[in-house]
Amino acid sequence: MSDKLNLVIVGAGGFGRELYEMLWAAFSPAKHDFKGFLAQSDQSLNDAGLDVPFLGDPLEYNPEPDDRFLMAIGYMDARRTLYESLTSRGGTFASFVHPKALVASTAEIGPGAVIYPFAVVSNASVLDDCTHLNYYASAGHDCKIGKYCLLAPYATLNGFVTLEDGVYISTHGVVAPGKTVGRDSKVSAGSCAMQDVTNGAIVFGVPGRQVRGMTHAD
Ligand SMILES: CC(C)(COP(=O)(O)OP(=O)(O)OC[C@H]1O[C@@H](n2cnc3c(N)ncnc32)[C@H](O)[C@@H]1OP(=O)(O)O)[C@@H](O)C(=O)NCCC(=O)NCCS
């Protein structure tokens, strides 16, 4: 019997394949094996010609004690649903921090974080469970990033920014210093949230205008 931990990637699309390719930059083959992908379909793996184990639907999978899950899904609802489903059934998520990411020694990274190369997590920032920073995304000093939040490539959080749970910052989206983005809101690609953003809003443009939600002041 192996005393290694078994890595399981949740999501078999482009994000999952990308993470698979980088896996051994952050994990040691002496301590980990790759067990396989969990997803509703293995179509994307087959299309890419990847001959890797496919473990089936994450909602039906029974987590084993040595499994360590890695979240590789970009859809916000699915990130939350699958994280909650697997952890409620005893599953444990690992964190992936690529060695080319810059994470301050004073930062706190919650379980299930996936941090790509050239991302930055600066001084005294705190990432809650299951967050993702893509290539070149950055969280300045003293940021608080809630559960399931996702920063797409080049997304920028200035210092003292708070993202509540489930926030999506698109490619080159910016949140200005000290601002709070409410639960389940999105900042669109290339847009800049200059004011606090309420729950469930989408921010477009520079300076950003909110659609759907209302400002916290309202
Ligand atoms: C933020 C984002 C994800 C929102 O996408 P979405 O949830 O599909 O939102 P929609 O395009 O349906 O637009 C939502 C609403 O905003 C409105 N809207 C869209 N563009 C707008 C604009 N420029 N100004 C004002 N309103 C706009 C839409 O009309 C829609 O209104 P409605 O709900 O009343 O119909 C998308 O704008 C975006 O930035 N995508 C890039 C994602 C990315 O960076 N991916 C990289 C992954 S690694």
PDBQT file of the ligand as one rigid body, heavy atoms in Angstrom, charges set to zero:
ROOT
HETATM    1  C1  LIG A 301     -17.974  39.923 -16.454  1.00  0.00    +0.000 C 
HETATM    2  C2  LIG A 301     -18.436  38.938 -17.517  1.00  0.00    +0.000 C 
HETATM    3  C3  LIG A 301     -17.905  37.541 -17.167  1.00  0.00    +0.000 C 
HETATM    4  C4  LIG A 301     -19.958  38.956 -17.466  1.00  0.00    +0.000 C 
HETATM    5  O1  LIG A 301     -20.441  38.070 -18.417  1.00  0.00    +0.000 OA
HETATM    6  P1  LIG A 301     -21.947  37.537 -18.319  1.00  0.00    +0.000 P 
HETATM    7  O2  LIG A 301     -22.245  37.067 -16.939  1.00  0.00    +0.000 OA
HETATM    8  O3  LIG A 301     -22.129  36.598 -19.455  1.00  0.00    +0.000 OA
HETATM    9  O4  LIG A 301     -22.789  38.846 -18.512  1.00  0.00    +0.000 OA
HETATM   10  P2  LIG A 301     -23.614  39.338 -19.809  1.00  0.00    +0.000 P 
HETATM   11  O5  LIG A 301     -22.698  39.509 -20.979  1.00  0.00    +0.000 OA
HETATM   12  O6  LIG A 301     -24.797  38.445 -19.926  1.00  0.00    +0.000 OA
HETATM   13  O7  LIG A 301     -24.090  40.794 -19.369  1.00  0.00    +0.000 OA
HETATM   14  C5  LIG A 301     -24.828  40.971 -18.167  1.00  0.00    +0.000 C 
HETATM   15  C6  LIG A 301     -25.659  42.220 -18.293  1.00  0.00    +0.000 C 
HETATM   16  O8  LIG A 301     -24.792  43.360 -18.499  1.00  0.00    +0.000 OA
HETATM   17  C7  LIG A 301     -25.181  44.062 -19.708  1.00  0.00    +0.000 C 
HETATM   18  N1  LIG A 301     -23.980  44.564 -20.359  1.00  0.00    +0.000 N 
HETATM   19  C8  LIG A 301     -23.095  43.845 -21.111  1.00  0.00    +0.000 A 
HETATM   20  N2  LIG A 301     -22.102  44.648 -21.542  1.00  0.00    +0.000 NA
HETATM   21  C9  LIG A 301     -22.359  45.882 -21.047  1.00  0.00    +0.000 A 
HETATM   22  C10 LIG A 301     -21.688  47.141 -21.124  1.00  0.00    +0.000 A 
HETATM   23  N3  LIG A 301     -20.519  47.284 -21.786  1.00  0.00    +0.000 N 
HETATM   24  N4  LIG A 301     -22.245  48.204 -20.487  1.00  0.00    +0.000 NA
HETATM   25  C11 LIG A 301     -23.392  48.049 -19.788  1.00  0.00    +0.000 A 
HETATM   26  N5  LIG A 301     -24.076  46.884 -19.668  1.00  0.00    +0.000 NA
HETATM   27  C12 LIG A 301     -23.550  45.821 -20.294  1.00  0.00    +0.000 A 
HETATM   28  C13 LIG A 301     -25.862  43.020 -20.540  1.00  0.00    +0.000 C 
HETATM   29  O9  LIG A 301     -26.778  43.648 -21.431  1.00  0.00    +0.000 OA
HETATM   30  C14 LIG A 301     -26.586  42.196 -19.478  1.00  0.00    +0.000 C 
HETATM   31  O10 LIG A 301     -27.768  42.859 -19.041  1.00  0.00    +0.000 OA
HETATM   32  P3  LIG A 301     -29.129  42.036 -18.845  1.00  0.00    +0.000 P 
HETATM   33  O11 LIG A 301     -28.854  41.019 -17.766  1.00  0.00    +0.000 OA
HETATM   34  O12 LIG A 301     -30.097  43.082 -18.436  1.00  0.00    +0.000 OA
HETATM   35  O13 LIG A 301     -29.395  41.419 -20.169  1.00  0.00    +0.000 OA
HETATM   36  C15 LIG A 301     -17.940  39.315 -18.945  1.00  0.00    +0.000 C 
HETATM   37  O14 LIG A 301     -18.397  40.624 -19.234  1.00  0.00    +0.000 OA
HETATM   38  C16 LIG A 301     -16.423  39.284 -19.079  1.00  0.00    +0.000 C 
HETATM   39  O15 LIG A 301     -15.705  40.179 -18.684  1.00  0.00    +0.000 OA
HETATM   40  N6  LIG A 301     -15.893  38.182 -19.649  1.00  0.00    +0.000 N 
HETATM   41  C17 LIG A 301     -14.448  37.925 -19.722  1.00  0.00    +0.000 C 
HETATM   42  C18 LIG A 301     -14.124  36.776 -18.765  1.00  0.00    +0.000 C 
HETATM   43  C19 LIG A 301     -12.645  36.486 -18.677  1.00  0.00    +0.000 C 
HETATM   44  O16 LIG A 301     -11.824  37.341 -18.398  1.00  0.00    +0.000 OA
HETATM   45  N7  LIG A 301     -12.306  35.215 -18.840  1.00  0.00    +0.000 N 
HETATM   46  C20 LIG A 301     -10.953  34.733 -18.707  1.00  0.00    +0.000 C 
HETATM   47  C21 LIG A 301     -10.966  33.368 -18.047  1.00  0.00    +0.000 C 
HETATM   48  S1  LIG A 301      -9.356  32.764 -17.744  1.00  0.00    +0.000 SA
ENDROOT
TORSDOF 0
